[in-house]
Amino acid sequence: MLRRFAAAVAITALAAGCSSDAQPQDELMVSANPVAATAARSPAPTATPAGTVMPLSGVTAAVVDGRTRTLAVAVESAPGLRLYDIDALDRAPRAVELPAMAETLTLAKEGGPLLAATSKGVVQVTLPDVRVTTLDGAAAGAAGYGDSTLVAVRETKSVAVLAGNGTHRSISGGLLSADQVYTVGERAAVLDRLRNAVFEMDVAKGTIGEGLRAGQGATNGVVDRFGRILVTDTRGGALLAFSLDPLLMRQRFPVAGGPFAIAYDPRRDLAWVTLTETNEVVGFHVAAEQPEQRYRFPTVGQPNAVAVDPASGRVVVASANGGGVQVIEP
């Protein structure tokens, strides 16, 4: 059924210009005047958050590197990172300054470097010795690609390819916004929140390929060990799964509660999704034909970020409204 759905919405043409008509001219877009989906606003928490909570304000993103045992948390005020020992969270974290707030944190590969996407460039942080290199250019998201780094540049509707020798080039065409990038071996894709679609990229040729509509308002994604891109459809209330060989929507699983942030545990095949409308985090087993809920925990308020330690299975949920950083032992 999903093959038929994918075939119906696949498109290779460039986006049509927005108009004042009620119906969009672009098959991939929900509206002719699109607005990017964002996290639903959370109510005040009514349940005690599971696990333990560490006080920390203004958190924007989090990621765990299992090899170096590092929990990296991005903070908005005096923009920077807090690097914790995931096995000794009672120890004071190391602080790393950033040129601007990090919108996303990703690992180029296990063991680092850590990529912090900021409005003033991508900051590469080696682990565990913490050496910082800033790559110029505004960035919404980043991912490692061989010896290069792919950078989603929202303002220019393009993806920059930054090589290890300092050279770079830009890939564009058909995008209204470049918000996140994903790599699966030699393949790559970009999420366009405005056009509300996932697009293939041919990095070697420098082209944007066909796109598939991503629900009603996709916001975040992560790659699983099967080479699928798992995407949260925040507006549509669903967890989507896309393959890149070929580009197809493989799954669409209803998830109520405003799914937003997502992290993946490759050892347990668990996708952890935060629900900002209900202040919860849910663990879905995603190795079967359809996701299966295995865990559900109450969280801190406005849980806009989530990370998971693949070694221990610990889940880290971060509040965007001052509720702190929560650590759960499933």
Secondary structure, 3 states (H helix, E strand, C coil): CHHHHHHHHCECCCCCCCCCCCCCCCCCCCCCCCCCCCCCCCCCCCCCCCCEEECCCCEEEEEEECCCCEEEEEECCCCEEEEEECCCCCCCCEEEECCCCEEEEEECCCCCCEEEEECCEEEEECCCCCCEEEECCCCCEEEEECCEEEEEECCCCEEEEECCCCCEEEEECCCCCCCEEEEECCEEEEEECCCCEEEEEECCCCEEEEEEECCCCEEEEEECCCCCEEEEECCCCEEEEEEECCEEEEEEEECCCCEEEEEEECCCCEEEEEECCCCEEEEEECCCCCCEEEEEEECCCCEEEEEECCCCCCEEEEECCCCCEEEECC
